């Protein structure tokens, strides 16, 4: 099953319970996306291509803005059953 895709289907749902696999696989996809955009920024900087570096920066900002709400939602639903 596509555990990493479930938080995107439940974009801002803070109810329910996220499984461990769902939480970690989604975190892995978010980090992998950021690593790819950082590589794009660095590669554009080495080639002295300002356009490539700017596109990498713009896409990474969009990626972060798009992923922050599902990342918080899956984090909250993963941590819900913890009792103090």
N, C-alpha and C positions, 0 to 999 in steps of 0.2 A: 504494500500500500504506500501511497505517497504521503508519508507523515509530514514532510516539510511543506506540503501544499495546504494542509488543513487549517493552519492559522490564517492563511490568505482567504480561504472560503468563509471563515468566521472572523472577518476583518477586525471588528471592535467588540467582540463578544467576550465579556469578562466573567461569564458564568460557565459552569461545568468544570471538568477536570481534564488537563492535558497529561498525556502519558509521558514517561521519561524519553521514549524514542521520539515522540513528536517534538518535544522541547529541544532536545539536543540536535536532531536533524535540521530543524528550522534554524537554530543558532548557527549550525555549520554552513547552511546555504547563505545566510546573511554575511557571515565572515568571508566565505569564499567569493561572494560578489564584491565585497570591499577589496579583497586582495587583487582580484582581476582589474578593478578600476585603478588601484594604486600602481599596478604594473603598467597599465596604459598611460598613466601620468608620468611615471619614471621613463618609460620608453620614449614618450614625446619630448621629454626634457633632454634626453641623451642625443636625440636626432636634431635638436634645436628646432623642433616643430612646435610652435606655439599653439597652433590649432589643435593638435592632438592632445597636448597637455590641458588645454582649456576644455575640450570635449570630455576628457577623462574626469576633470573636476566637476563639470556640470552633471555628467551622468552619475558620479558618485554622490553628489548632493541630492539628486532626485531619488537615487536608490535608498539613501538614508531616510529621507522624508517619507518615502513609500513604505519602508519596512519598520519604522519606529513604533507605530501603533500596534501592528500584529506582534512585534517582539515584546512589547509591554503586556499585551493581552495574554500571550502564551506564557509569559513569565509569571503573571498573577495567577492564572489558572493552574500552573504547575505547582506553585507554592501554597495554594489554598488550604490543603488539609493539614498543614503544620499547626500543631497545638503548642501553646506556651505553658 
